[in-house]
């Protein structure tokens, strides 16, 4: 079996099966398909006991016993592996847990709950708003850290923000909502088919008023 050795100022470190390229001062290593983290001196920041370690933005997503958590760039544990799903982006993570009362929500980088784990699905914050799908009827909305919803009524689909605008889809068509929750038409919701979405994007980009 082949082995890799990390050369340091103090000599050669222990053998690893894989050593990823260093990102800043740390590298992901593995032994027997278990992953860990070392620094440039060969010191162990995280032991090789994790099923996976993935670098995301300013931290690592770690997996142990099929549960996910977060570690900072120095290997310090920020969030213990406790979540069945975890999607990290821009300092917040959308997580999902299993169990009789389990659900999806959003936590901060340090594990502080920002959106309660009560939803069917959730996504990390896009500035002040996080997308959620409710368990009843699987309707969608956006919620902020204060628990306020962007849309007055839940809808079948929200296609994400394009700059300052959100495309909302209903059975009768689509319309734009801005980040303040205002429908962007002078009197009524402008109902457009999916074929008109490109036009919606162009008009939003030009910041034209409906």
C-alpha positions as CSV (number, residue, x, y, z in Angstrom):
1,X,0.0,0.0,0.0
2,X,1.3,3.5,-0.8
3,X,1.6,6.2,1.8
4,X,2.2,9.9,1.7
5,X,4.4,11.8,4.1
6,X,4.3,15.5,4.9
7,X,7.7,17.1,5.0
8,X,8.0,19.8,7.7
9,X,10.8,21.8,9.3
10,X,10.8,19.2,12.1
11,X,11.1,16.3,9.7
12,X,8.5,14.0,8.2
13,X,5.1,13.6,9.7
14,X,3.0,10.5,10.0
15,X,1.8,8.7,6.8
16,X,-1.5,9.5,5.2
17,X,-3.2,7.9,2.3
18,X,-4.2,11.2,0.8
19,X,-3.1,14.8,1.4
20,X,-5.1,17.6,-0.3
21,X,-3.4,20.8,-1.3
22,X,-3.1,23.3,1.5
23,X,-5.7,26.0,1.7
24,X,-4.2,28.7,3.8
25,X,-2.6,26.9,6.7
26,X,-4.5,23.6,6.7
27,X,-4.9,20.5,4.5
28,X,-7.4,17.7,4.5
29,X,-5.8,14.2,5.0
30,X,-7.2,10.7,5.2
31,X,-6.3,7.3,6.6
32,X,-8.5,4.2,5.9
33,X,-11.1,6.5,4.3
34,X,-11.4,8.5,7.5
35,X,-10.6,12.2,7.1
36,X,-8.9,14.8,9.3
37,X,-7.1,18.1,9.2
38,X,-3.4,19.1,9.7
39,X,-1.4,22.3,9.6
40,X,1.8,23.0,7.7
41,X,3.9,21.7,10.6
42,X,2.1,18.4,10.5
43,X,0.2,19.0,13.7
44,X,-3.3,17.4,13.8
45,X,-6.1,19.9,13.9
46,X,-8.8,17.4,13.5
47,X,-8.2,13.6,13.9
48,X,-8.8,11.2,11.0
49,X,-12.2,10.0,12.2
50,X,-14.6,11.9,10.0
51,X,-16.5,10.4,7.0
52,X,-15.9,13.6,5.1
53,X,-14.5,17.1,5.5
54,X,-15.3,19.8,2.9
55,X,-14.0,23.3,2.8
56,X,-16.8,25.8,2.3
57,X,-16.1,29.6,2.3
58,X,-14.6,30.4,5.8
59,X,-15.1,27.0,7.5
60,X,-15.2,23.2,7.0
61,X,-18.3,21.1,6.9
62,X,-17.5,17.9,8.8
63,X,-19.5,14.6,8.7
64,X,-19.4,11.9,11.5
65,X,-21.8,9.0,11.8
66,X,-23.7,10.5,8.9
67,X,-24.4,13.7,10.8
68,X,-23.0,17.1,9.8
69,X,-21.4,20.0,11.7
70,X,-19.0,22.9,11.2
71,X,-15.3,23.5,12.1
72,X,-13.4,26.8,11.6
73,X,-10.2,27.1,9.5
74,X,-8.1,26.2,12.6
75,X,-10.0,23.0,13.2
76,X,-12.0,24.2,16.2
77,X,-15.5,22.7,16.3
78,X,-18.1,25.4,15.8
79,X,-21.2,23.1,15.5
80,X,-21.0,19.5,16.6
81,X,-22.1,17.0,14.0
82,X,-25.8,16.7,14.8
83,X,-27.6,17.4,11.5
84,X,-28.7,15.0,8.8
85,X,-28.3,17.7,6.1
86,X,-26.3,21.0,6.1
87,X,-25.8,23.6,3.4
88,X,-23.4,26.4,4.3
89,X,-23.3,29.8,2.6
90,X,-22.1,33.3,3.6
91,X,-22.0,32.7,7.3
92,X,-25.3,30.8,7.8
93,X,-26.2,27.2,7.3
94,X,-29.5,25.6,6.3
95,X,-29.9,22.4,8.3
96,X,-32.3,19.6,8.5
97,X,-32.7,17.1,11.3
98,X,-34.7,13.8,11.4
99,X,-37.0,12.6,14.1
100,X,-40.7,12.7,15.0
101,X,-40.7,16.4,15.4
102,X,-37.6,17.2,13.3
103,X,-37.5,19.7,10.5
104,X,-35.4,22.1,8.6
105,X,-34.3,25.6,9.5
106,X,-31.2,27.9,9.5
107,X,-28.4,28.3,12.0
108,X,-25.6,30.9,12.3
109,X,-22.0,29.9,11.9
110,X,-21.7,29.4,15.7
111,X,-24.8,27.2,15.8
112,X,-27.2,29.9,17.0
113,X,-30.7,29.2,15.6
114,X,-31.8,31.9,13.2
115,X,-34.9,30.1,11.7
116,X,-36.5,27.5,13.9
117,X,-36.2,23.9,12.7
118,X,-39.9,23.5,11.9
119,X,-40.0,23.5,8.1
120,X,-40.0,20.9,5.5
121,X,-37.1,22.5,3.7
122,X,-34.9,25.6,4.2
123,X,-32.1,27.4,2.4
124,X,-29.3,29.7,3.8
125,X,-30.1,33.5,3.9
126,X,-30.0,35.6,0.8
127,X,-29.1,38.9,2.6
128,X,-32.0,39.3,5.1
129,X,-34.3,36.5,3.8
130,X,-34.2,32.7,3.9
131,X,-36.3,30.5,1.7
132,X,-38.5,28.0,3.5
133,X,-41.0,25.3,2.5
134,X,-43.7,24.6,5.0
135,X,-44.8,21.1,6.0
136,X,-48.4,21.7,5.4
137,X,-49.2,21.6,1.6
138,X,-45.5,22.2,0.9
139,X,-46.1,25.9,0.2
140,X,-43.1,28.3,0.0
141,X,-42.3,31.7,1.5
142,X,-39.3,33.7,2.7
143,X,-38.6,34.4,6.4
144,X,-36.2,36.7,8.2
145,X,-34.3,36.3,11.5
146,X,-37.2,38.0,13.4
147,X,-39.7,35.3,12.1
148,X,-41.5,37.7,9.8
149,X,-42.6,36.3,6.4
150,X,-42.0,38.3,3.2
151,X,-45.1,37.2,1.3
152,X,-48.6,37.8,2.7
153,X,-49.7,34.4,1.4
154,X,-47.6,31.2,0.9
155,X,-47.2,30.3,-2.7
156,X,-46.4,27.2,-4.8
157,X,-42.9,28.3,-5.8
158,X,-40.4,31.2,-5.3
159,X,-37.7,31.2,-7.9
160,X,-35.2,33.1,-5.9
161,X,-34.1,36.7,-5.8
162,X,-32.6,38.4,-8.8
163,X,-31.0,41.5,-7.4
164,X,-33.7,43.3,-5.4
165,X,-36.6,41.2,-6.9
166,X,-38.2,37.9,-6.2
167,X,-40.0,35.9,-8.9
168,X,-43.2,34.3,-7.4
169,X,-45.0,31.6,-9.3
170,X,-48.7,30.7,-8.9
171,X,-51.0,28.5,-10.8
172,X,-52.1,31.6,-12.9
173,X,-48.6,32.9,-13.7
174,X,-45.7,34.8,-12.2
175,X,-45.0,38.2,-10.8
176,X,-42.3,40.2,-9.1
177,X,-42.0,41.1,-5.4
178,X,-39.2,43.4,-4.0
179,X,-37.3,42.8,-0.7
180,X,-39.8,44.9,1.2
181,X,-42.6,42.5,0.2
182,X,-44.3,44.9,-2.2
183,X,-45.8,43.5,-5.4
184,X,-44.1,45.4,-8.3
185,X,-47.1,46.4,-10.3
186,X,-49.2,49.6,-10.0
187,X,-52.5,48.0,-9.2
188,X,-52.6,44.3,-9.5
189,X,-50.2,41.4,-9.6
190,X,-48.8,41.0,-13.1
191,X,-49.4,37.4,-14.1
192,X,-46.9,36.1,-16.6
193,X,-46.1,32.7,-18.0
194,X,-42.7,31.0,-17.6
195,X,-41.9,32.1,-21.1
196,X,-41.8,35.7,-19.9
197,X,-39.3,35.1,-17.1
198,X,-36.4,36.3,-19.2
199,X,-38.3,39.5,-19.7
200,X,-38.9,39.8,-16.0
201,X,-35.2,39.4,-15.3
202,X,-34.3,42.1,-17.9
203,X,-36.9,44.5,-16.4
204,X,-35.7,43.9,-12.9
205,X,-32.1,44.4,-13.9
206,X,-33.0,47.7,-15.5
207,X,-35.0,48.5,-12.3
208,X,-38.1,49.5,-14.3
209,X,-41.4,50.0,-12.4
210,X,-44.3,47.8,-13.4
